[in-house]
């Protein structure tokens, strides 16, 4: 969901030949020690995985093979590989639909050494069923409203400013006043608008359907004291509408044209310093850096939209990328795989590759402050927890169709060819419809637990 928005080149399905393996013309691997075969879904980290696999084989004598699927082909490749006698011993799980689809291949992990190394947030995002935990989240990311400190400091120095500094923005009402004031005085400030365009080209809709939509879901679940419900009421959709309208009316683009604005278009508006605010996540840093916004000028606000009590919360966390172990692998290969995963999160050099080279904030207790990615947005997001703010949890959404239907309704609403009622219908009625479809096709639903569990 996230990595497909990054500007990474993808290639056909790659079988990575690990240095030192017999398949590469020489062998440092000992078959008696087991075999690790990792089916990976992240094409942007192929080189780093190659490096890690080769290093581990050299150090331990355990053969490690990695195969990576291009975006959009992971499920079909996984299905094909799992049917083979030499099936993957570990693989990626991203989203509940994949968890449900591959349930029959998942090894329970809660009693393993590596699961016990997860921090509390990592354990909370592990997919569970019937008291078992089946996945190991390995990449924590956050999303909120990115802002340019330099622009806000410049604005705060003006006699028409409604704040004295960016630190004064602690709720939706203040955010709204600041955005509307910046929009009114954009020419004096040398800006094109207050907010980056809320682009609704297919490349950018995830910001409003997979991310912003999770805020009203989180607070409704909180009210219901649950972590899953097949039906929702849309209690906080008016708040979602308020923030969407604020972005729509205070961006460089006319509302009727936002469906043509791509992710790159909207990111460029912020990266080039022409807008003050940009709702997005820490992954946007790779496109923002080395442009017109200095690292020290990057900040992040929570998704303020006027929900009661939201001032006590920080940005939302998302842990979409997880490792799973194939329960059908031999005992020898399963143990070799668990040992390899443990090495990834405990070895100093491997940790450096995960955090610095791959750019992941890894939710394991073995990663300290010095083991975090060099990303100022990650630093800004994590600072809220240090201040005692609660992280908004990204509860699972049913599927891509639910998101696409919301996006279509948002486009019609923005263009003036549809009413907000259609967004409400896509959000609320579509939610139950798509979970019904999932239950019918996948035979299972997420396990509901008390909200604070």
N, C-alpha and C positions, 0 to 999 in steps of 0.2 A: 504493500500500500504506500509506503513512504519512499522506499529506495527507487521506485520506478519514476519518481519525480526528479531525481538527481541526474545531472548531465554525465552519465556514464555510457560508454560504448558497450554494446552487447554483441555477442557473436553466437554462432550456432552452439549446440550443446557441446560442452568441452569435457573430454576425459583427461584429467590432469595426470601426467606421468610423473610420479614422485622420484626424485633423484635417489639412487641407491637401491631401487627395487628391481627385481628380476625382469619385470616387463620393460624396463628401460635399458636393458643390456648388461646390467651388473646387479649384484645382490648383496645387501647388508642386512636383509630381513631373515628372521628365523621363523619358519612356519609353525614351529611348536609353541611359539608365544602368542599365537592368534593373529587375527587379521581385522583391520578397521577399514570399512568402506563407507565413506560419508557422501550422502546425496545432498548437495547444497543448492539453495535457491537464490543466493545473492551473487550475481555475476560480477559485481564491482569489487569483490574481495578475493577473486581467483588467485592472483599473484601471491597474496599474503597467506592463503591456505596452502598453496604450493610450498612456500617457505616453511610453514609450520610442520606440514606433513613430512617433508624431507628431514628437518631437524629432529623430529621425534623418532623417525626410523633410524637415523644415524645414532641417536643416543640410546635407544632401547632395543633395537632389532625387531621391532614390531612393524609389519607392513601396513602402511596407510595409503589408501587410494581415495581420491576425491573426484566426483563427477558433478558438474555444474550445469544446470538447465537455464536456457534463456528465459527472459520474462514471458509469461504466458504459456510456457510449455512444461512447467514444473510438474503439474498434476499428471499429465499424460506420460511424462518420462518416469515419474515415480511409480505409476501403475505398472508400467512395462518392466522396470527394474525389480520391483518387489515380487514379480511373478517368476523371476529367475532363481536358480538354485544358489547362485552366489549373490544374493540380494544385499542391499545396503544394510549395514549394521547400525547406522545412525543417520538421521535425516532432519531436515527443517520442518517445523510446523508453524504456520502463520495464519491465525484466524480459526474460529470455531469450526468452520466448514471443513477445513483440513483435519482438525482434530477428530471430528466425527467420522470423516471418510476413512481415516487410517487407524481407528480405534483397535481393530483386530491385530495390529502389528505393534502396539505400544507396550513397552515393558514398564511396570510400576517402579517408580524411582524414589519414593519417599524414604526408604530404608538405606539408600546408598550414601556413601561418604560424600559424593559430590553434591547431592541434593541438600545435604545438611550444611553445605558451605554457602548456599543461597542466602541473601539477606531477606528481611521480612517482606519487602516489596516484591522481590523475585519469587518467593514462595506464594505470595498472594496471587501472582499472575500465572502460576503453573496450572495447566488444565487438569482438573480433577473430576473423578467420577467414582461413586461407590466407596468413598474414603481413600482412594488411591490418587497419587499425583504422578502424572505421566510426562511432563515436559520440564525443561530447564531453560527459562528465559535467559538470554545472554546479551541483549542489547536494550538498555533503557534509554528512552528519548522523551522529550517534553515539548509541548506546544502551548502557545499563548499569543499575546499581542506584542510582537517585536516592535521596539521603538528606537528612534535615533535621538540620543541624548543631546547631541550638538544642536539639533533643530529645536528641541524642546527648551534648552537653555537659552537659545537665541529668542525664541518666542516669549519665555518667561521674563526677559529683560525689557519687553515692550510695555508701554503704558496701558495698552489695551488687554494685556494678558490677564487671565483669570486664575493663574497659579504663580507661585514664586519659584517653583522648581518641579522637575518631573516627579519628585518624591511625594508631591501633593496629590497625585492621581492614585487614589486608594479605593475608588468605587465607580460604578457606571455613570452616576450623575456628573461627577467631575470629568470623567473621560468624555462624555457627550459635550459638555460646555467647552472643553479644550478643543476638541475636534471641530466643532462648529465655529469657534473663534479663529482657529488656524485657517479654516476654509474661507472665512470672510476676509481674512487679511493675507491670503496666500501670495498675492502679488508683492506686497511689502516684504514678505518673508522669502521671496524667490522660490516658491514651491508651486507644484502643479495641483496639489490637493493635500488633505489631511491624511487620508487613508490610501493605501495602495488599492487599485481597482479590485473589487470582488469578482474576479474572473470566473466565468462559468463555461469556458471551453472545457472539453472533457479532461484535459491535462490538469485542470485546477479545481475541479468541483470537490475533490476530496477534502479541501479545507473547510467546506461548509456541510458536507454530509458525513464524512468519517470522523471529523474532529469537532467542529463547532457544535454539531448536533449531539455530541456526547455530553455536553454540559447540562442541557435540560434533562437528559436521560439520567445522569448521575444524581441530580437533586430529586428527581421523582423516585428513583430507587431508594434514596435516603429516606424519603417520606414513607415509603412502603416497607422499609426495613428488610430489603431483599437485595440480592445480587443478580437476580434474573426474574423476569416476568414475561410471559408470552403475550400479554396485553398491556398497553400503556394508555394513559389519558392525555398526554401532551400538556401536562400542568404548566410547564414553563415555556411553552412555545411562544407566548407573547413576548417574553424576554429575549428569546432567540430572534424574533422579528425586529425588536428594537435595535439590537446590535447590527443585524443585517441592513436595516434601513439606514442606520448611522453611516455604515460603510458606503452604501449605495449612493447616498446624497452628498458625501464629502470626499469623493475620489476624483481622479482626473478624467474619468470616462462617463459619458452619458449613459444612463441606466439601460436604454434600449440597445446598447452596443456591447454590454459586458459578456454576452455569450461568445463573442469573437476574441476575447482577451485570453491568452494562454498563460500557463504557469510562468514561463520565461518572461512574458510581457510584464506581469504583475511584480515578479521578483526584481526585474530591472528597475522599475519605478522606485523601489526602496533602495536598491544597491547603488543607484546613481544619485541618491540624496534628494529626490524630487518630492518625496512624501515623508510624513513623520511616523506613521504607524503601518504595520504589516502583520496581520494575523497569520501565523505559520509556526513551524517548529524548528528545533535546533539544527536539523539537517539542512536548512536554508543557508547556513553559514558558508557552505562550500561555494554557493553562487554569489553571496554578498561580499565575501572577503576580496581584497585586492581591487576594489572599485572605489567608490567615493565615501564610504562609511568606515571610519577607523574602528578597530576592534574595541577600543576603550569607549566608543560611543554607542555600543550595542547594549540594549537593555530589553527586558521582557516583563510585561504585565500579565496577570491572569486574564482569562476571557471574561471580563466584566460585562454583564448584561442586565444587571438590576435584580438579581435573585437575592432574596433575603438571606443574610449571613454570608454572602460570597466573599466579603472582605476578609474572612478568616481562612480563605483557601489560596493556594498558589497555583501555578500553571498545572496543566493536566499531564499525567505520565502515560506513556504507551510502551508496551513491552510485546510487540508483535512477533519478534523473532525468537524462536525457541529451538532447542535441540531435543530430539527424542531418540530412544534406543529400540531397535527391532527385537521384540520378544521371541521371534522365531529363529533368531541367530543361535549358533551353538553357544554353550556356556562359556567356552574358551574365548570366542569372539566377543560375546557380550562383556566379559570382564576386561578384555583388551580395550574395548570401546569406552567403557567407564573409566578406565585408567587414563586413556588418552584425553578424555574430557576433563578429568581432574588435573592433568598436567597443563591443559590450556589455561586453567584459572588459578594455578598455583606457581608455575614456573615463571621466574622474573622476566625472561626474554619473551616468553609466549604472552604474558600479560601486557608487555609493552606493544607487541604486534596488535593485540586486540584493541587496546585503548588508544594508542597513538597512531598506528598505521591504518587500522580499520576505522578508528574514530568512534568506537563504542564506549558508552558508559555502562560498565558490566556489573550487574546486580548480584555480585558475590562478595562475601565478607573478606575475601582475600585481597580485594581492591581497595586501597586507601586513597587519601587525597592526592597522593603523588602518582596515582595510577589512573588518572582521569584524562579524557581527551582534551587537547588544546583548542577548546571551543568556547568563546566568551558567552555564547547563548546558553550553553549547558551550565556554565558557572552561574549565570544570572538566574536560571530556572531553579537550580539546586539551592540557591541562597534563601529561597522562601522557606524551605524545610528547616534551615538553620535558625530562622526567625520564629519557628513554631507554627508556621502555616501548614495546613493539611493539603496534601497532594490530591488533586482530582483524579480518580481512577477511570480509565477508559474501558468501560464495560463493553462486551462484545456486541456487535450489530449483526443482523441476520445474514445479509449477503450484499452483493454488488447491485442487484436489482433494486433493493430498497433505497440505496444511495442514488442510483440513476433516476428513479422516479421522483425523489425529492429535488434533485438538480433540475429536472425538466419543469417541475412546478415552479421552482425559483426563477427560472428563465422567463416563463410566461408572466409571472408576477412582476419581475423587473421591467419587462417590455411593455407592461400595461395591457397585455392580451389575456391575462388570467388574474384570478383573485387569490388572496392569501388562503382562503378556504381549501384550495387545491393542495397547498403545501401541508396544511394541517391533515388533510386526508391521506396524503402520501406518507406522512410521518407516522400517524397513529394507526390508521386502517392497514397501511402497507406493512407495518411492523408485525401485526398478528397474522396477516396473510402469508408473509414470507417465513415466519417461524412455523406456521402450519405446513408450508411446503417443505421446509427443512426436516420437520419431524416425519413427514411422509416419505421423503426420499432418503434421509440419513438414518432414520429410526431412533433418533435420540435428540435431546435438548440439553442446554447447559444446566448444570446442577445449581439450584437456588440455595443460597445460604443467608444467614442474617447479615445485614449490611456491614456491621462492624467486625465481622469475623475475620 
